């Protein structure tokens, strides 16, 4: 009986080979499973890196878009402000001209118009309007002035402002309306011909 029990407990060579083969197969399966999982992890890692790069590009594009929209909005608002103020300046100048020709008007009415005029100028200044007042005798500035006429004279330097016909106005350092001025030019001296 003991020998039979021993036979049962001692595996045969064939069973050992089977077990070895099955453990090798299991090992190969585990290795191939591990390789497959490793490849999946690497692929997922590549996908994550691609998505992170795409996210980074999209964030940069969105930032650029926001910056461009903010700049365009600021420019649009500035153009709208300039347009409105330019129209108001025309009204302001008409009022100024009307006040210059008020000899035969009731004094109370005239005082009311003067108050409107002062209030309007105060509002324009609060909004950033500044007068461009060229000085007589100072050089003509093509960035601030517009020549309405030239006068030949020796009394002033070449291209000096002789008279201011209309004041100019600027808004946020940008000229809305240049000052209209009369400038001096020197008389041209006729050159004698070289042969004489």
C-alpha positions in Angstrom: 0.0 0.0 0.0 2.7 2.4 0.8 4.2 2.0 -2.7 0.9 2.8 -4.3 0.6 5.9 -2.2 4.1 6.9 -3.2 3.2 6.5 -6.8 0.4 8.9 -6.5 2.4 11.5 -4.7 5.5 11.3 -7.0 4.7 12.8 -10.4 5.7 11.0 -13.5 8.2 12.4 -16.0 5.5 13.0 -18.5 3.5 15.0 -16.0 6.6 17.0 -15.2 7.1 17.9 -18.8 3.5 18.9 -19.1 3.7 21.1 -16.1 7.0 22.6 -17.3 5.4 23.2 -20.8 2.3 24.7 -19.3 4.3 26.9 -16.9 6.5 28.0 -19.9 3.3 28.7 -21.9 1.9 30.6 -18.9 5.2 32.5 -18.7 5.1 33.2 -22.4 1.4 34.3 -22.1 2.3 36.5 -19.2 5.2 38.0 -21.1 3.1 38.5 -24.2 0.3 40.0 -22.1 2.9 42.2 -20.4 4.3 43.3 -23.8 0.8 44.0 -25.1 -0.1 46.0 -22.0 3.3 47.8 -22.2 2.5 48.7 -25.9 -1.0 49.9 -24.9 0.5 52.1 -22.1 3.1 53.5 -24.6 0.3 54.2 -27.1 -1.8 55.9 -24.5 1.2 57.9 -23.4 1.7 59.1 -27.0 -2.0 60.0 -27.2 -1.7 62.0 -24.0 1.4 63.8 -25.3 -0.4 64.6 -28.6 -3.5 65.9 -26.7 -1.3 68.0 -24.4 0.5 69.5 -27.4 -2.8 70.1 -29.2 -4.2 71.7 -26.0 -1.2 73.9 -25.7 -1.5 75.1 -29.3 -5.3 75.7 -28.8 -4.6 77.7 -25.7 -2.0 79.8 -27.5 -4.3 80.4 -30.4 -7.2 81.4 -28.1 -4.9 83.8 -26.3 -3.8 85.3 -29.6 -7.5 85.5 -30.6 -8.5 87.3 -27.4 -5.6 89.7 -27.8 -6.6 90.5 -31.4 -10.3 91.0 -30.5 -9.3 93.3 -27.6 -7.1 95.3 -29.9 -9.7 95.5 -32.6 -12.4 96.5 -30.1 -10.2 99.2 -28.6 -9.5 100.5 -32.2 -13.2 100.4 -33.1 -14.2 102.3 -29.9 -11.5 104.8 -30.6 -12.8 105.4 -34.1 -16.3 105.8 -32.9 -15.2 108.3 -30.2 -13.2 110.2 -32.8 -16.1 110.3 -35.2 -18.5 111.6 -32.5 -16.1 114.2 -31.2 -15.3 115.4 -34.8 -19.0 116.0 -35.3 -19.3 117.8 -32.0 -16.3 120.0 -32.9 -18.1 121.2 -36.0 -21.1 122.2 -33.8 -18.8 123.8 -31.3 -17.1 125.9 -34.0 -20.5 127.0 -35.5 -21.5 128.2 -32.0 -18.1 130.0 -31.7 -18.7 131.8 -35.0 -22.2 132.7 -34.0 -20.9 134.3 -30.8 -18.4 136.3 -32.8 -21.3 138.0 -34.7 -23.6 139.0 -31.9 -23.7 142.7 -31.8 -27.5 143.2 -32.0 -28.8 140.3 -29.9 -30.5 140.5 -26.5 -27.8 140.3 -23.7 -29.7 137.6 -21.7 -30.0 135.4 -24.8 -26.3 136.0 -25.5 -25.3 135.0 -22.0 -27.2 131.8 -22.3 -25.5 130.9 -25.5 -22.1 131.7 -24.0 -22.9 129.4 -21.1 -23.7 126.6 -23.6 -20.5 127.3 -25.4 -18.4 127.1 -22.2 -20.1 124.0 -21.1 -19.6 122.3 -24.4 -15.9 123.1 -24.5 -15.6 121.8 -20.9 -17.2 118.5 -22.0 -14.9 118.2 -25.0 -11.9 118.8 -22.7 -13.1 116.2 -20.3 -13.3 113.7 -23.1 -9.7 114.4 -24.1 -10.0 117.1 -26.8 -7.1 119.5 -26.9 -6.8 122.7 -29.0 -4.0 123.1 -31.4 -3.1 126.8 -31.3 -0.3 127.7 -33.7 1.7 130.7 -32.8 2.3 133.5 -35.2 6.0 133.5 -36.3 6.6 129.9 -35.3 7.5 127.3 -38.0 4.7 125.5 -39.9 4.3 121.9 -38.6 2.8 119.6 -41.3 1.7 117.1 -38.6 -0.4 119.7 -36.8 -1.2 122.4 -39.4 -2.8 122.6 -42.8 -1.7 125.4 -45.2 -4.7 127.4 -46.5 -2.6 130.0 -48.2 0.9 131.2 -48.7 2.0 134.8 -48.6 5.3 136.1 -50.1 6.9 138.3 -47.5 10.3 139.3 -46.0 8.7 140.0 -42.6 8.7 136.3 -41.5 11.0 133.4 -41.9 10.4 130.9 -44.7 7.3 128.7 -43.8 6.5 130.5 -40.6 2.9 130.8 -39.5 1.6 134.4 -40.3 -2.1 133.9 -39.4 -4.3 131.2 -37.9 -7.6 130.9 -39.8 -9.0 128.0 -37.8 -7.8 126.3 -34.6 -7.0 122.6 -34.8 -7.9 119.8 -32.3 -6.3 116.6 -31.2 -7.7 113.6 -29.3 -5.4 111.3 -27.4 -2.4 112.6 -29.2 -4.0 112.1 -32.6 -4.9 115.1 -34.8 -8.6 115.1 -35.4 -8.6 118.4 -37.2 -5.4 120.2 -38.2 -5.2 124.0 -37.7 -5.6 126.0 -40.9 -2.9 128.5 -41.2 -1.4 131.1 -43.6 2.4 130.7 -44.0 5.1 132.9 -45.3 7.4 132.2 -48.2 10.4 134.3 -49.2 10.4 136.1 -52.5 12.3 134.2 -55.2 15.4 135.9 -56.4 15.8 135.6 -60.2 19.3 134.3 -61.0 21.3 136.1 -63.7 22.3 133.9 -66.5 25.9 132.7 -66.2 27.0 134.0 -69.6 26.2 137.6 -68.9 
